[in-house]
Amino acid sequence: MRTAEGFFVFPSRACVCAASACLGYEKSSAEMQGMMDHRQYKTKELLKRFIPYFKPYKKTLYFDLFCAALTTVCELALPLIMRYITNEGLYRLAELSVRTVGGLGLLYLLLRIVDTLASYYMADMGHVMGAKIETDMRRDAYFRLQQLSNTYYNNTKVGQIMGRITNDLFDVTEFAHHCPEEFFIAGIKILFAFAILAGINLPLTLFIFLTVPVMIAVCMTLNFKMRGAFRKQRNHIGELNARIEDSLLGQKVVKAFTNEEAENRKFEKDNGQFLDIKKETYRYMAAFQATTKMFDGIMYLTVLVAGGIFMVKGMIVPGDLVAYMLYVTTMIATIRRIIEFAEQFQRGMTGIERFLQIMDADIEIFDEPDAEEMVETQGDIVFENVSFEYPDDHNIVFTGLNLHIRHGEKIAVVGPSGGGKTTLCNLIPRFYDVTGGRILIDGEDIRHFTLKSLRKNVGIVQQDVYLFSGTIYENIMYGRQGASREEVEDAAKRAGAHEFIMNLKDGYDTYVGERGVKLSGGQKQRISIARVFLKNPPIIILDEATSALDNESEFAVAKSLARLSEGRTTLTIAHRLSSIRNSDRILVLTEKGIAEEGNHDKLLEKKGIYYQFYTMANELK
């Protein structure tokens, strides 16, 4: 999800969010996370939710099915032609002329040409239709992910998410193309074959088709077990991806602690478990295929024995028996195609299921139906009797917190770890919603503003800077899409970044690497500050923006932050107390709320918690 200091991309979809609220999505995020990972859908529900994706391409689908019907007619015509030639040759050979045989041959040639053209369309446009549906589903999943709250990402591995919107949806292309096509063809072949064979000899036809219900019952049972195995396989792929991603992103730590062997053992364990799951899947596939082969043999045996007896007793002529054998071969080939498609069917259904688990995840933070745009914000912030607990673990952070931050005031927040400093700031742009009380900006409840307009008015500079893979110019412009080159450079100058950028080989076009690995911590931080300068919000949140920097970088960044804070309402979270001495007001936040409040000198005079922090900081120098 592309969120960065100073710029937030959360598409406002009030109608979707309001609908979610109306449907009663009141479960905790932890419960919803469990549902997302483990909820199982019935096949009927999966198909019902999937079918609407065909709507934009219904003309392509209908013509694809028409082509499928043509190929089926071409295939069903051959046994009838062979039946006619055989019977004529046996009983009316004198009447069978070269012209008749040539005419039938020409008819069959025309049918094969039609079959070739129809098959080409099915293979080409049918697959394109499936790819478009896959693209639409991936788009919807990505848009949904943009709407989900921080709680969702706190409880979901990125590897699992990536697996759901990439590998799982790859299988949907084949599923979307072949599912309607294969079942449509199978239905036509079985119905037409039954009608033709019943017209030739009803008792023999009933003998043959008696095996079909038994075959369907056995195959459905094995299919259900295959579906469960594929589901476990998909879930474990996500876990394996998450393990690989975690290890590779932390490869410096792994090498620093020489833990390559430990990581290899973890990977071997997960990799081995994945192998065991695949073995289980293949066992069910083998049982499925072996069972269908057995039923194939039963159907051939029925035609061979019963058909032979009927022919001996004069109940069927040789040409009809040939037609029977060809139609049974056609039906068996059709059943085998369905069997071969069964694996793809189960993969597709599993992909759709895991896609729906994203689409059904709760949207906790959304626009109210009457939300309005936030315009001309002054930046006066009021916390009015605010209470908050995390929705996943119900850890209570605040109870009845009251705070007034005036327009243009520079507020610093200090306190012990776990006291709620970052949480306090995260409530302002609604990364989380308060569980009690309300937060006002310029006298208006922030829930009455659209998320997009609210977050446009809040800029954040964090300790852990996130730069996207791309150039320095692209990363600064992320603060305001469409900004001119001059505006980007001006923002960099105000952030104190222009000089070091111009000293780089490619200047603003320098590639920063994944997560900005090619830049130092101080350089990355100044780029993130430039991004906020470009955004130009009236409210600034500085979340320990200099705590991870060396003294030289901290001094350069501190000057940039001072310029950034001028004329803006600023909240600074800091461990280094030297960086907040000039704040208008310092809040000491503990588990019991705001324990102390005042400027630097006033708090030192109290000789309370802040005094202890300040004394310890000086002793550590």
Solvent accessible surface area in square Angstrom, and as a share of the most:
residue,aa,sasa,rsa
1,M,79,0.35
2,R,111,0.40
3,T,41,0.24
4,A,7,0.06
5,E,3,0.01
6,G,0,0.00
7,F,31,0.13
8,F,21,0.09
9,V,52,0.30
10,F,19,0.08
11,P,46,0.29
12,S,54,0.35
13,R,90,0.33
14,A,43,0.33
15,C,102,0.61
16,V,50,0.29
17,C,7,0.04
18,A,23,0.18
19,A,49,0.38
20,S,6,0.04
21,A,50,0.38
22,C,115,0.69
23,L,133,0.66
24,G,39,0.38
25,Y,72,0.27
26,E,157,0.70
27,K,102,0.43
28,S,23,0.15
29,S,9,0.06
30,A,44,0.34
31,E,100,0.45
32,M,12,0.05
33,Q,23,0.10
34,G,30,0.28
35,M,66,0.29
36,M,4,0.02
37,D,39,0.20
38,H,137,0.61
39,R,82,0.30
40,Q,116,0.52
41,Y,9,0.03
42,K,163,0.69
43,T,52,0.30
44,K,168,0.71
45,E,57,0.25
46,L,0,0.00
47,L,53,0.26
48,K,147,0.62
49,R,84,0.31
50,F,5,0.02
51,I,103,0.52
52,P,79,0.50
53,Y,36,0.14
54,F,21,0.09
55,K,143,0.60
56,P,95,0.60
57,Y,40,0.15
58,K,94,0.40
59,K,170,0.72
60,T,30,0.17
61,L,22,0.11
62,Y,137,0.52
63,F,98,0.41
64,D,0,0.00
65,L,34,0.17
66,F,110,0.46
67,C,5,0.03
68,A,0,0.00
69,A,24,0.18
70,L,55,0.27
71,T,17,0.10
72,T,1,0.00
73,V,76,0.44
74,C,2,0.01
75,E,62,0.28
76,L,11,0.05
77,A,18,0.14
78,L,65,0.32
79,P,4,0.02
80,L,70,0.35
81,I,19,0.10
82,M,75,0.33
83,R,73,0.27
84,Y,100,0.38
85,I,47,0.24
86,T,32,0.19
87,N,19,0.10
88,E,15,0.07
89,G,26,0.25
90,L,100,0.50
91,Y,121,0.46
92,R,107,0.39
93,L,120,0.60
94,A,107,0.83
95,E,121,0.54
96,L,34,0.17
97,S,51,0.33
98,V,136,0.78
99,R,215,0.79
100,T,46,0.27
101,V,64,0.37
102,G,43,0.41
103,G,39,0.38
104,L,34,0.17
105,G,42,0.40
106,L,104,0.52
107,L,86,0.43
108,Y,57,0.22
109,L,100,0.50
110,L,94,0.47
111,L,31,0.16
112,R,99,0.36
113,I,85,0.43
114,V,57,0.33
115,D,20,0.10
116,T,87,0.51
117,L,122,0.61
118,A,4,0.03
119,S,47,0.30
120,Y,153,0.58
121,Y,50,0.19
122,M,16,0.07
123,A,58,0.45
124,D,58,0.30
125,M,68,0.30
126,G,0,0.00
127,H,56,0.25
128,V,55,0.32
129,M,2,0.01
130,G,0,0.00
131,A,42,0.33
132,K,91,0.38
133,I,0,0.00
134,E,18,0.08
135,T,81,0.47
136,D,20,0.10
137,M,1,0.00
138,R,64,0.23
139,R,110,0.40
140,D,33,0.17
141,A,0,0.00
142,Y,85,0.32
143,F,68,0.29
144,R,19,0.07
145,L,10,0.05
146,Q,7,0.03
147,Q,14,0.06
148,L,0,0.00
149,S,8,0.05
150,N,38,0.20
151,T,2,0.01
152,Y,12,0.05
153,Y,52,0.20
154,N,96,0.49
155,N,56,0.29
156,T,11,0.06
157,K,107,0.45
158,V,77,0.44
159,G,3,0.02
160,Q,16,0.07
161,I,11,0.06
162,M,95,0.42
163,G,2,0.02
164,R,2,0.01
165,I,18,0.09
166,T,39,0.23
167,N,51,0.26
168,D,3,0.02
169,L,0,0.00
170,F,113,0.47
171,D,21,0.11
172,V,0,0.00
173,T,19,0.11
174,E,58,0.26
175,F,1,0.00
176,A,0,0.00
177,H,3,0.01
178,H,40,0.18
179,C,17,0.10
180,P,32,0.20
181,E,4,0.02
182,E,11,0.05
183,F,96,0.40
184,F,75,0.31
185,I,7,0.04
186,A,9,0.07
187,G,30,0.29
188,I,25,0.13
189,K,4,0.02
190,I,53,0.27
191,L,129,0.64
192,F,109,0.45
193,A,1,0.00
194,F,74,0.31
195,A,66,0.51
196,I,41,0.21
197,L,0,0.00
198,A,26,0.20
199,G,69,0.67
200,I,30,0.15
201,N,12,0.06
202,L,89,0.44
203,P,64,0.40
204,L,0,0.00
205,T,0,0.00
206,L,85,0.42
207,F,106,0.44
208,I,0,0.00
209,F,27,0.11
210,L,119,0.59
211,T,20,0.12
212,V,25,0.14
213,P,82,0.52
214,V,81,0.46
215,M,7,0.03
216,I,90,0.46
217,A,59,0.46
218,V,52,0.30
219,C,16,0.10
220,M,127,0.57
221,T,76,0.44
222,L,24,0.12
223,N,32,0.17
224,F,156,0.65
225,K,93,0.40
226,M,3,0.01
227,R,18,0.07
228,G,23,0.22
229,A,1,0.01
230,F,2,0.01
231,R,33,0.12
232,K,95,0.40
233,Q,7,0.03
234,R,17,0.06
235,N,41,0.21
236,H,23,0.10
237,I,29,0.15
238,G,0,0.00
239,E,64,0.29
240,L,21,0.10
241,N,46,0.24
242,A,10,0.08
243,R,79,0.29
244,I,64,0.32
245,E,55,0.25
246,D,105,0.55
247,S,27,0.18
248,L,116,0.58
249,L,87,0.43
250,G,22,0.21
251,Q,69,0.31
252,K,147,0.62
253,V,93,0.54
254,V,22,0.13
255,K,125,0.53
256,A,79,0.61
257,F,139,0.58
258,T,108,0.63
259,N,69,0.35
260,E,76,0.34
261,E,124,0.56
262,A,25,0.20
263,E,35,0.16
264,N,91,0.47
265,R,156,0.57
266,K,87,0.37
267,F,72,0.30
268,E,113,0.51
269,K,133,0.56
270,D,18,0.10
271,N,59,0.30
272,G,30,0.29
273,Q,74,0.33
274,F,33,0.14
275,L,97,0.48
276,D,83,0.43
277,I,27,0.13
278,K,52,0.22
279,K,100,0.43
280,E,38,0.17
281,T,1,0.01
282,Y,105,0.40
283,R,151,0.55
284,Y,58,0.22
285,M,24,0.11
286,A,59,0.46
287,A,41,0.32
288,F,7,0.03
289,Q,84,0.37
290,A,62,0.48
291,T,24,0.14
292,T,3,0.02
293,K,128,0.54
294,M,109,0.49
295,F,12,0.05
296,D,4,0.02
297,G,38,0.37
298,I,65,0.33
299,M,0,0.00
300,Y,69,0.26
301,L,104,0.52
302,T,25,0.15
303,V,0,0.00
304,L,121,0.60
305,V,75,0.43
306,A,17,0.13
307,G,0,0.00
308,G,21,0.20
309,I,86,0.43
310,F,24,0.10
311,M,73,0.32
312,V,130,0.74
313,K,147,0.62
314,G,65,0.62
315,M,95,0.42
316,I,9,0.04
317,V,57,0.33
318,P,42,0.26
319,G,0,0.00
320,D,15,0.08
321,L,31,0.16
322,V,55,0.32
323,A,0,0.00
324,Y,0,0.00
325,M,62,0.28
326,L,54,0.27
327,Y,0,0.00
328,V,0,0.00
329,T,59,0.34
330,T,14,0.08
331,M,3,0.01
332,I,2,0.01
333,A,42,0.32
334,T,4,0.02
335,I,24,0.12
336,R,102,0.37
337,R,99,0.36
338,I,41,0.21
339,I,16,0.08
340,E,127,0.57
341,F,13,0.06
342,A,6,0.05
343,E,45,0.20
344,Q,37,0.17
345,F,29,0.12
346,Q,8,0.04
347,R,47,0.17
348,G,0,0.00
349,M,0,0.00
350,T,0,0.00
351,G,0,0.00
352,I,1,0.01
353,E,0,0.00
354,R,3,0.01
355,F,4,0.02
356,L,5,0.03
357,Q,5,0.02
358,I,1,0.00
359,M,43,0.19
360,D,22,0.12
361,A,3,0.03
362,D,15,0.08
363,I,2,0.01
364,E,42,0.19
365,I,13,0.06
366,F,38,0.16
367,D,6,0.03
368,E,53,0.24
369,P,113,0.71
370,D,97,0.50
371,A,23,0.18
372,E,122,0.55
373,E,111,0.50
374,M,14,0.06
375,V,115,0.66
376,E,162,0.73
377,T,19,0.11
378,Q,98,0.43
379,G,0,0.00
380,D,36,0.19
381,I,0,0.00
382,V,33,0.19
383,F,1,0.01
384,E,67,0.30
385,N,87,0.45
386,V,0,0.00
387,S,30,0.19
388,F,3,0.01
389,E,50,0.22
390,Y,49,0.19
391,P,34,0.22
392,D,35,0.18
393,D,94,0.49
394,H,104,0.46
395,N,82,0.42
396,I,115,0.59
397,V,18,0.11
398,F,6,0.02
399,T,113,0.66
400,G,30,0.29
401,L,10,0.05
402,N,95,0.49
403,L,12,0.06
404,H,75,0.34
405,I,0,0.00
406,R,130,0.47
407,H,101,0.45
408,G,22,0.21
409,E,21,0.09
410,K,65,0.27
411,I,1,0.01
412,A,0,0.00
413,V,0,0.00
414,V,2,0.01
415,G,8,0.08
416,P,56,0.35
417,S,99,0.64
418,G,72,0.69
419,G,1,0.01
420,G,9,0.08
421,K,12,0.05
422,T,57,0.33
423,T,10,0.06
424,L,1,0.01
425,C,3,0.02
426,N,24,0.12
427,L,1,0.00
428,I,0,0.00
429,P,0,0.00
430,R,4,0.01
431,F,17,0.07
432,Y,17,0.06
433,D,37,0.19
434,V,19,0.11
435,T,84,0.49
436,G,24,0.23
437,G,36,0.34
438,R,94,0.34
439,I,2,0.01
440,L,15,0.08
441,I,1,0.01
442,D,62,0.32
443,G,58,0.55
444,E,71,0.32
445,D,12,0.06
446,I,7,0.04
447,R,63,0.23
448,H,74,0.33
449,F,24,0.10
450,T,17,0.10
451,L,13,0.07
452,K,106,0.45
453,S,5,0.03
454,L,0,0.00
455,R,8,0.03
456,K,112,0.47
457,N,22,0.11
458,V,0,0.00
459,G,0,0.00
460,I,5,0.03
461,V,0,0.00
462,Q,63,0.28
463,Q,78,0.35
464,D,120,0.62
465,V,16,0.09
466,Y,85,0.32
467,L,0,0.00
468,F,23,0.10
469,S,67,0.43
470,G,11,0.11
471,T,30,0.17
472,I,0,0.00
473,Y,39,0.15
474,E,90,0.40
475,N,3,0.01
476,I,0,0.00
477,M,41,0.18
478,Y,17,0.06
479,G,1,0.01
480,R,97,0.35
481,Q,101,0.45
482,G,71,0.68
483,A,5,0.04
484,S,47,0.31
485,R,92,0.33
486,E,124,0.56
487,E,69,0.31
488,V,0,0.00
489,E,48,0.21
490,D,72,0.37
491,A,2,0.02
492,A,0,0.00
493,K,109,0.46
494,R,98,0.36
495,A,0,0.00
496,G,29,0.28
497,A,0,0.00
498,H,45,0.20
499,E,135,0.60
500,F,24,0.10
501,I,0,0.00
502,M,104,0.46
503,N,119,0.61
504,L,48,0.24
505,K,198,0.84
506,D,79,0.41
507,G,9,0.09
508,Y,5,0.02
509,D,79,0.41
510,T,22,0.13
511,Y,105,0.40
512,V,0,0.00
513,G,3,0.03
514,E,105,0.47
515,R,109,0.40
516,G,0,0.00
517,V,100,0.57
518,K,135,0.57
519,L,16,0.08
520,S,60,0.39
521,G,39,0.37
522,G,2,0.02
523,Q,39,0.17
524,K,42,0.18
525,Q,3,0.01
526,R,39,0.14
527,I,0,0.00
528,S,0,0.00
529,I,0,0.00
530,A,0,0.00
531,R,0,0.00
532,V,0,0.00
533,F,4,0.02
534,L,8,0.04
535,K,24,0.10
536,N,93,0.48
537,P,2,0.01
538,P,32,0.20
539,I,0,0.00
540,I,0,0.00
541,I,3,0.01
542,L,8,0.04
543,D,21,0.11
544,E,28,0.12
545,A,6,0.04
546,T,12,0.07
547,S,29,0.19
548,A,72,0.56
549,L,17,0.08
550,D,89,0.46
551,N,126,0.64
552,E,148,0.66
553,S,18,0.11
554,E,26,0.12
555,F,136,0.56
556,A,25,0.20
557,V,0,0.00
558,A,39,0.30
559,K,100,0.42
560,S,0,0.00
561,L,16,0.08
562,A,60,0.47
563,R,94,0.34
564,L,0,0.00
565,S,7,0.04
566,E,117,0.53
567,G,65,0.63
568,R,22,0.08
569,T,0,0.00
570,T,3,0.02
571,L,0,0.00
572,T,27,0.15
573,I,0,0.00
574,A,8,0.07
575,H,94,0.42
576,R,79,0.29
577,L,11,0.05
578,S,69,0.45
579,S,55,0.35
580,I,3,0.01
581,R,119,0.44
582,N,145,0.74
583,S,17,0.11
584,D,79,0.41
585,R,30,0.11
586,I,0,0.00
587,L,1,0.01
588,V,0,0.00
589,L,1,0.01
590,T,21,0.12
591,E,143,0.64
592,K,200,0.85
593,G,13,0.12
594,I,46,0.24
595,A,54,0.42
596,E,21,0.09
597,E,67,0.30
598,G,8,0.08
599,N,70,0.36
600,H,9,0.04
601,D,93,0.48
602,K,106,0.45
603,L,0,0.00
604,L,40,0.20
605,E,139,0.62
606,K,107,0.45
607,K,136,0.58
608,G,19,0.19
609,I,55,0.28
610,Y,0,0.00
611,Y,78,0.30
612,Q,106,0.47
613,F,49,0.20
614,Y,41,0.16
615,T,47,0.27
616,M,101,0.45
617,A,33,0.26
618,N,65,0.33
619,E,130,0.58
620,L,155,0.77
621,K,183,0.78
